[in-house]
Amino acid sequence: MNEQTAAIILAAGRGTRLNSQTINKVALPFNGKPIIEYAVEAMEPVASHVVVVVGAFADSVKEALKNHPAVIYAEQTEQLGTGHAAKVGLEPLKPFTPTTVLVGYGDHMMFYTPETIQKLIDLHTNKKATISMITVRHEEPNKLAWGRIVRDEHDTIVKSVEQKDANDDELMIEELNAGFYAFDYQYLSETIDLVPRSEVSGEYYLNALISMAAADGRTLAGLVVPFEEVGIGINRAEELEASQKLHESRGNAI
């Protein structure tokens, strides 16, 4: 466990596309245990404090994590996007002033291991990066529909662009944003309030910080890992089924 590293897991969303009426989607069972438990178990060995941001059906998340008493909960009373959720998650970390803050999504960490996360922490530290992120390469990027990682001629990350916002050249990029980050704590604390509100959704998106940091000349780093170490996140019922099958095909040796 690293006393200089803290973690925030975002788990406040309603999961509307799964049409769950009584339980948060991260509390749903996934090959034998709740989805959110995989996230906490991946974070606990590498972080001194683990904050889970709850909101919709919060009690179901807390019940799913009843065997993890050290978890700190932060409540996002309004679902205003991932940037706002990260801001909520930062609040209970203020007394600890970590150096690095990991941020991951509660519905997309079933395949992660502490070893993979530690590699990201090491890269982040060695590069003296402001933001580091896990990326994957996939031959069918449009099928996954994840954000594209855009690098310059020096192989430096300059932005992460959502598929819906990508131009024709960017749509061809096979390096994708897996949605797991390591942030410099001070930078995240100082800039989280500067994240712009989306004119389309009215939400604040965490990944906006990538282009903001690049524009400021900050160092960004990307750790490319095999797709099997990231797997499929869960937004729809078919993804829940497909993700479990992929997980099982790895023999549950996660």
C-alpha positions in Angstrom: 0.0 0.0 0.0 1.3 3.4 -1.0 0.6 6.2 1.5 1.1 8.7 -1.3 -1.6 7.2 -3.5 -5.4 7.5 -3.0 -8.2 6.2 -5.1 -11.6 7.4 -6.2 -14.1 5.0 -7.7 -17.1 6.5 -9.5 -20.2 4.6 -8.8 -23.0 7.2 -8.6 -24.8 6.8 -11.9 -28.3 5.4 -12.3 -27.4 2.9 -15.0 -30.5 3.8 -16.9 -29.6 1.7 -20.0 -29.7 -1.4 -17.8 -33.1 -0.3 -16.6 -32.4 -1.1 -12.9 -35.1 0.2 -10.7 -34.0 -0.8 -7.2 -30.2 -1.4 -7.3 -27.2 0.5 -8.7 -25.7 -1.4 -11.6 -22.3 -1.7 -9.8 -24.0 -3.8 -7.2 -25.2 -6.3 -9.7 -23.6 -9.8 -9.5 -20.8 -10.4 -11.9 -19.4 -14.0 -11.9 -20.0 -14.5 -8.2 -19.6 -11.1 -6.6 -20.8 -7.5 -7.0 -19.2 -5.5 -9.9 -18.1 -2.8 -7.5 -16.2 -5.3 -5.3 -13.7 -6.0 -8.1 -12.9 -2.3 -8.3 -12.3 -2.0 -4.6 -10.2 -5.1 -4.4 -8.0 -3.8 -7.3 -7.5 -0.5 -5.6 -7.0 -1.4 -1.9 -3.5 -3.0 -2.3 -2.1 0.1 -4.0 -3.9 3.0 -2.3 -3.9 4.1 1.3 -7.5 5.5 1.0 -10.3 4.3 -1.3 -13.2 6.6 -1.9 -16.4 5.3 -3.6 -18.6 8.0 -4.9 -22.2 6.9 -4.5 -25.5 8.5 -5.6 -28.4 6.5 -7.1 -29.3 3.5 -5.0 -26.4 4.3 -2.7 -27.5 1.7 0.0 -27.1 -1.1 -2.6 -23.5 -0.1 -3.2 -22.7 0.0 0.5 -24.3 -3.3 1.1 -22.3 -4.8 -1.8 -19.1 -3.5 0.0 -20.0 -4.5 3.5 -16.9 -6.6 3.7 -14.7 -3.6 3.0 -15.1 -1.4 6.1 -12.2 0.8 5.2 -14.0 2.2 2.2 -14.8 6.0 2.4 -18.1 7.0 0.9 -18.8 10.4 -0.8 -22.3 11.2 -2.0 -23.0 12.9 -5.3 -26.5 14.2 -4.7 -26.9 15.3 -8.3 -25.5 13.2 -11.2 -23.7 16.0 -13.0 -21.1 13.9 -14.8 -17.8 12.3 -14.2 -15.9 15.5 -13.6 -18.4 16.5 -10.9 -18.2 13.0 -9.4 -14.4 13.3 -9.1 -14.8 16.6 -7.4 -17.1 15.0 -4.8 -14.6 12.2 -4.4 -11.8 14.6 -3.7 -13.5 16.1 -0.7 -12.8 13.3 1.9 -9.2 13.1 0.6 -8.3 16.7 1.6 -7.0 15.8 5.1 -4.6 13.2 3.6 -3.1 15.3 0.8 -1.9 12.4 -1.3 0.6 12.9 -4.1 -1.3 10.8 -6.7 -5.1 10.1 -7.1 -6.3 7.2 -9.1 -9.7 7.5 -10.7 -11.6 4.6 -12.2 -15.2 3.7 -13.1 -17.0 1.3 -10.8 -18.6 -0.6 -13.8 -15.4 -1.1 -15.6 -12.7 -2.5 -13.3 -13.6 -6.2 -13.2 -10.5 -7.1 -15.2 -8.0 -4.8 -13.5 -5.3 -6.2 -11.2 -3.3 -4.3 -8.6 -0.3 -5.2 -10.7 -1.6 -3.4 -13.8 -2.6 -0.4 -11.6 0.9 -0.3 -10.0 2.5 -0.2 -13.5 0.4 3.0 -14.2 1.5 4.5 -10.9 5.2 3.7 -11.7 4.9 5.2 -15.1 3.1 8.3 -13.7 5.9 8.8 -11.1 8.8 8.1 -13.5 7.5 10.5 -16.1 6.6 13.1 -13.5 3.3 13.3 -15.3 0.3 15.5 -14.5 -2.2 12.9 -15.9 -1.5 9.3 -16.8 -4.0 6.9 -18.2 -4.4 3.3 -19.2 -4.9 2.8 -22.9 -5.6 -0.3 -25.2 -5.1 -1.0 -28.8 -8.0 -2.6 -30.7 -8.4 -3.5 -34.3 -12.0 -2.5 -34.4 -12.1 0.8 -32.5 -15.5 1.8 -33.9 -17.0 -1.3 -32.4 -15.9 -0.5 -28.9 -16.8 3.2 -29.4 -14.3 4.4 -26.8 -12.4 7.7 -26.9 -9.4 7.9 -29.2 -5.9 8.7 -27.8 -4.3 11.3 -30.0 -0.5 11.6 -29.9 1.8 14.1 -31.6 4.9 13.4 -33.7 6.9 12.9 -30.5 4.5 10.1 -29.4 3.2 12.4 -26.7 -0.5 12.3 -25.8 -2.2 15.6 -26.7 -5.8 14.8 -26.3 -8.5 12.1 -25.9 -11.4 12.6 -28.3 -14.8 10.9 -27.9 -15.8 8.8 -30.9 -18.9 11.0 -31.6 -16.5 14.1 -31.8 -13.7 12.4 -33.8 -12.9 13.4 -37.3 -12.2 10.8 -40.0 -8.5 10.6 -39.2 -9.1 10.2 -35.5 -11.7 7.5 -36.1 -8.9 5.4 -37.6 -6.8 5.5 -34.4 -6.6 2.1 -32.7 -5.3 3.4 -29.4 -8.3 3.9 -27.1 -8.9 5.5 -23.7 -9.7 2.8 -21.2 -11.1 5.4 -18.7 -8.6 4.8 -15.8 -6.4 7.6 -14.7 -3.6 8.7 -12.3 -3.7 12.4 -11.5 -1.3 14.7 -9.8 -3.4 15.4 -6.7 -2.6 19.1 -6.6 -3.3 19.6 -10.2 -6.6 17.8 -10.0 -7.7 19.8 -6.9 -6.8 23.1 -8.5 -8.4 22.4 -11.9 -11.5 20.3 -11.3 -13.6 23.5 -10.9 -12.4 24.6 -14.4 -13.8 21.7 -16.3 -16.4 23.1 -18.7 -20.0 22.1 -18.7 -21.1 20.2 -21.8 -23.5 22.3 -23.9 -25.2 19.1 -25.0 -25.6 17.1 -21.8 -25.1 19.8 -19.1 -22.6 17.5 -17.5 -18.9 17.9 -16.5 -16.6 15.3 -18.1 -13.5 14.2 -16.4 -11.6 13.6 -19.6 -11.8 17.3 -20.5 -8.8 17.6 -18.2 -6.6 15.8 -20.7 -6.8 18.5 -23.4 -6.7 21.2 -20.7 -3.5 19.8 -19.3 -2.0 19.3 -22.7 -2.8 22.9 -23.6 -1.0 24.0 -20.4 2.1 22.1 -21.5 1.8 19.5 -18.8 3.2 16.0 -19.2 0.7 13.3 -20.1 1.5 9.6 -20.1 -0.3 6.5 -21.4 0.3 2.9 -20.4 -0.7 0.6 -23.2 -2.0 -2.7 -21.8 -3.6 -5.7 -23.5 -7.3 -5.5 -24.0 -7.7 -8.6 -21.8 -6.5 -6.6 -18.9 -9.2 -4.0 -19.3 -12.1 -6.0 -20.7 -15.6 -4.7 -21.4 -17.4 -2.1 -19.3 -21.1 -2.4 -18.6 -23.7 0.0 -19.8 -26.2 -2.4 -21.3 -27.6 -5.8 -20.5 -25.8 -7.4 -23.5 -22.5 -5.9 -22.3 -23.0 -7.4 -18.9 -23.4 -10.8 -20.5 -20.5 -10.4 -22.9 -18.2 -9.1 -20.2 -18.9 -12.0 -17.9 -18.2 -14.5 -20.7 -14.9 -12.8 -21.5 -14.1 -12.8 -17.8 -14.9 -16.5 -17.5 -12.8 -17.3 -20.6 -9.8 -16.0 -18.6 -10.5 -18.6 -16.0 -11.3 -15.9 -13.4 -7.6 -15.6 -12.8 -8.0 -11.9 -12.5 
